[in-house]
Amino acid sequence: MTACIVGWAHSRFGKLEGETLESLIVKVTLEALDHAGIGPDEVDEIVLGHFNAGFSAQDFTASLVLQADNRFRFKPATRVENACATGSAAVRQGIRALEARAARIVLVVGAEQMTSTPGPEVQKNLVKASYLPEEGDTPAGFAGLFGNIASAYFQRYGDQSDALAAIAAKNHRNGVDNPFAQMRKDLGFDFCRQESEKNPFVAGPLKRTDCSLVSDGAAAIVLADTATALKMRRAVAFRANQHVQDFLPMSKRDILLFEGCEEAWARALAEAGVTLADLSLVETHDCFTIAELIEYEAMGLAPRGEGGRIALDGSTAKDGRLPVNPSGGLKAKGHPIGATGVSMHALSAMQLTGEAGGIQVPNATLGGIFNMGGAAVANYVSILERIK
């Protein structure tokens, strides 16, 4: 265990009137440092996760972190990007700096402002994270891609509409108690299951309630090497942190298997020396409900083709044998692209220190995180444990 989370901050996600990308970055930066009990002088390196791809007129955004305090001047600051896993890519780069002993304390920030971009442009920006020669013209963009995945899954394993509705309803129910969540409304299974004027089909068998939200937001974590962390207020250690990259074209793989996700989980569990049964909770990447269902299978919670059973039997509910997305997930919490992976790490650290408030999973000791970019192309898994 070479890296620990020693502090964090999290903005509310949603349509944040009056905020700018810069103000969001500055706010979580200052709050995370305060939570860790340190000043800017003690930070050795800064990593910013920011997807952008047309969401922000201002590019070269790593330097916006320096706007938080003049004492950040001359600190190394780098922006990283890996589609919807951008936040976890930033976390991993911070961990690498600690592992290389190039830094003792690293500030990782993730941020995105999406809601000021018109809907068609949002769709155009996001589809850039697919393989454009084969997938770029898919109707409805990324929703269309996952709609195709859902249709193919239904063809292979049968209609999963009940299971998808159960996942959506679970995550919306969980989001009610998350003060950072964009949508804090328990929609219920029946609303999520039925097509209606307020819940129309979007792509294939996916309805509006099957799709994550367009969001603004930011999150930050402070990382420290283990020896340094143990002298600080709190320390949530990385038992594992793995990154697996798969082929970009979906035509080069069986898209229903999420093999990159499966490999990342296998490597992380082996690195941590634990099994899935040892985990207290998982925050997973439910950009669409079909993604969460397939991720159940890829992480080993259900055999292939049986993820729907897990969705329906309560196993992944907050009081189930493995709570999945107690935060509400991307479905209810929101999905500001660059912030998502950092948010997952901050919220999991809150769980393990008993600071998660209404979304707290009782007696949480080990937390798993899966964040992906594209259709299971960039796959990141972390396993966290509190050691102080």
N, C-alpha and C positions, 0 to 999 in steps of 0.2 A: 504494500500500500504506500505509494509514493506521493499521493495527492489527496487533499481534503478540502471540502467546502467549509469555510469558516464564517461566512456571512452572505446575505442575499437581500434582494429587493425585487418587488414585482408591482408593476402598474396595473390598474384596471385595464381589461381588454374591451374593445368595442369601437364605436364611432366616438372619438374623443375630441369634442369641439374645443377649440382654443389651444390645442396642443400642436406642436410641430415635432418632426423627427428629432431635431436638436433638443427640444425641451424634454422629450421623453427620455432620451439618452442621459442628459444631465441629471434629471431627477433620480433615476434608478442608480446611477453611479454614486451620487452623494449618499443616498439611503443605504446602499450596500456597504460602503466604507464605514458609515456610522454603525451599522449592524455588526460589522466585524470588529469595531473598536480600533480602527486604524485611520491614518491620514494618507493623502496622496503621496507623500514622501516615501512611504513604505512600500508602494507598489513598484515592482520591477518591470512589469510588462503589461500591456493592454491588448486584448483581442476583442474585436467587434464582429458579431454575426449580423450581417445585413444583406438580404437577398436583392432588393431594389428591382432590377430588371425593368425599370420604367416607372416604378411607384414614386420615386423621389427625383425632383429636378436636381437636387444637390447630390453629387456623387463624391467619391473620395472621402467617405464618411468616417473612417477610423479616427481622423483628427478631431471630429466633433466631440469625442469623449474629453479632449483636453479643455473644452469650453466649461467643464464643470469646475475646474480649479486651475489657477495659473501654475501651481506646483507640479502639474502633470507635464509641463514643458520639458522637452528633450527625452521623455520616456518613449521607448519603442511602442508603436501602436500599429496594428495590422488589421485589415478587414478580411474576413474569410467568407466563402460562399459555397454551399453545396445543396442548392435547391431548398426543399422544405426541411432538410436536415441541417441547414446553415447554423442554427444555434448550437447543435451538438458538435458540429465541426469546429466551432469556436472553442467550446469546452475542451475538446480533444487537443487542440493546438496549445491551450493553456497548460494542460496536463503534460504535454510533450516538453514544454519549456522547463517545467519542474523536474521531470525525469532526467533531462539533460543537465540539470543543475545550472542552467542559464538564468534561473530566477528562483526566488524564495516565495514571492507573493505575486500572483497574476490576477488582474481584474478582467473578467469576461462579461461582456454586455451583448445582449441581443435585442434588436429593435426593428420595427417596420411600421410604416404608416400607409395603409392601403385604401381607406374609405374615401379619400379625396379623389381617387381615380375612378372614372366612369366604368360601369359594369363591363361593357364590351372590351375595354382596355385591360381590366383586371384579368379577364379570360385570356386575352392575347398575351399578356405578360407571363401568366402561369404556364401556358402551353409551351413556352420556350424551354421548359424543363422536361419536355418529351423529346423523342427522336423525330425531328421535324420532317425528314424525307419520307417517313412512313406514317407518322402519327399527327403531324402538324395541322392537317385539315380535318381532324375529327370534329364533327358537330358538337357544340357545347364544351369544347376544350377538354380540360382535365376531368370534369364531370362526365363527359362523354367517354373518355378512356376508362374510367372506373365503372361507368354504366356498361361498357362492353365486357369488362372483367366480371361484373355481377351476372350479366346474361350468360356468359360462358360457364360460370360456376353453377348457375341454375340448371343449365343444360346437362352438366356432368353429374350433379348431385341432387337435383330436384329444387323445387321452389323454396326459397329461403326468406320469403317476405315477412313471415312471423318473426324469424330470428333477427332480421335487420331492424324491424320495429322495436324489438325488445332491447337491442343495443342502443338505439336512439333514445328510447324512453329511460333506460338506466342512466345514460350519461346526462340527459336533461334533469333527471331527478337529483343526481349528484351535484350538478351545477348550481342548484338552488342555494346551497349552503356555502358556495365559494364566492367571497366578496370581490374577487378579481374577475369573475366570469362575465362574459358579454351577455349571455342569455340566462337569466336566473328564473326559469319558469318550468314547472313540472308539466310537460305536455301530455303525459300518459300514453300508454300503449295504444289505445284505440285511435287517438289522433295520429300517431306516427304510422299506424298500420293502414289507415284508410286514405285513399286519394280524395282530395277536397280542393275547394277554391284556394284555401290557405296552405294546402300541402299538395301541390300538383306534382306530377311526374316531371323530372328534370332530364334524365337520360336513362334509357333502358328501364330496368325495374327500380331505379333510384328516384325517390321523391325528395322534396326539399328537406325533409327532416333527416335524410340520409347523408346530407352534405354539410361539411364544416363551414364556418362563417368567414366573411371578409372582415378583417379586424385591424385596428391600430393597437399598438402596445409595446411594452419593453420589459425586460427582466435583466437582472445582473446577479452574478455570483462572484465571490472572492475565493480564490484557490490559494492554498499554501502547502508547502511540503510538510510531511507528517511531523517532523521534529518541531517545526515552527508552529504548526497548528495546535499541537498539544500544550503549548504555552498560552493559547488564546482562549476566548470565551467558550468556544464550542468547536467540535471537529467531526465532520461527517466524511468518512473515508470512502474512496473508490476501491471496493474489493475487485472490481473489474471495469475495464473500459475498452470496447472493441469497435472497430470500424471495418465493414466489408462493403466493397463496391462491386456491383454487378453490371452486366451489359446494359447499355441504354436502350437499344431497340427491343421492344417486347417480343418481336418475332424470333429472337435468338434464345428464348427460354420459355418454359411452361409458366405462364404468368399467374396461374392459379396456385402455384406452390410457394411463392415468395421465398425462394431458396437463399437469397442474400440475408433476409431476416432470420431464417432458420440457422444459417451458418454463424451469424453474429451472436445469436443467443447461445448456440452450442459452445462457441469459443469463450463467451463471457462467463457462463456457468462453470466451465472447466477452469478458467482463470481464478474465479472466486472460490472454487472448491465447494460449491453448493449445488442443490437441485432446485427445480422450479417450486417444489413443495416447501422449500425453506423460506421462500419470499413472503413478505407480509402484504405487499401490494405491488401493482405494476401501473405505470403511466405509459400508455401505448398510443401509437399514431393513428387515430381514427379520423383521418381526413375525409373518409367516407365510411359508412357503417360496414360495407363489404370488406374494407381493409382491416378493421378490427376483427371481423369474423375469421378471415384467413390468417391473421396474426395469431389467433388462438392456436391454430394448427401448427404454424411455423415455430412458435415458442415451445410447443410440446404439451400444451394444455388439453388438446384433443387430437385424435387421429385425423388424417386427411379426410375431408368430406363430412366431418362430424362437429365442426365448429358451431353450427347452428344449435346443436343439442346443448352445448355449454352456454350459449347465449340465452337459451330458454329455461334452463334448470336452476338459475340463480347462483351458479358457481362464481360468477364474476361481479355479483352485486357487492355493495359496500360491506354487507354482513356475510358474504359468501366465503368459500374456502380460499379464493384468491381475488380480492377486490381489484378490478381493472378500471382505471380512470376514475378514482374517487373525486378528482378535481372537476369532473364533468367532461374532461377530454377536450379535444379540438372542437367537438360537436357543440358543446355548450359554453366552454371557456372562451373559445375563439382561436383563430389561427393566424396571428401576425407573423408572417413566414420566418423572418430572421430571429424573432423572439422565442419561437415555440420550443426549441430544444433547451434553451437556457431556462425557460419557465418550468419545463418538466423536471429539471435538476433542482431548481429552487423549491418547487412544491414538494418534491420527494424528500429533500433535506428537512423541510418543515415537518413532514410526517414523522421522520425519524428522531426529531428533537421534541416532539409533542407540541409543536407550535402551529399546527394546521387548523386550529379552530373548529368550525362546524364540519369540515371535511375530514377530520382526524380519524384515521383507522386505529382502533385501540391497540396498544402494546406493539406498535410497528417497530421491527428490528432490522429488517432487510427490505430495501426497495429496488425494484427493477424498472428500467426506463428503455423504451424503444422509440426511436425517432427516425423517420425515413425521408429521403428525398426522391421525388419522382415515383414511379410505380415500382417500389422495392428495389431501387437502383443504389442509392446511398443508404446504408443501414448501420445505425449506431446503437449499441446496447451498453448501458452502465448498470452496475450493481453497487448500491450504496449501503453503508453501515455506520451508525454513530459509534465513535470511539471516545468521545468526551462530551 
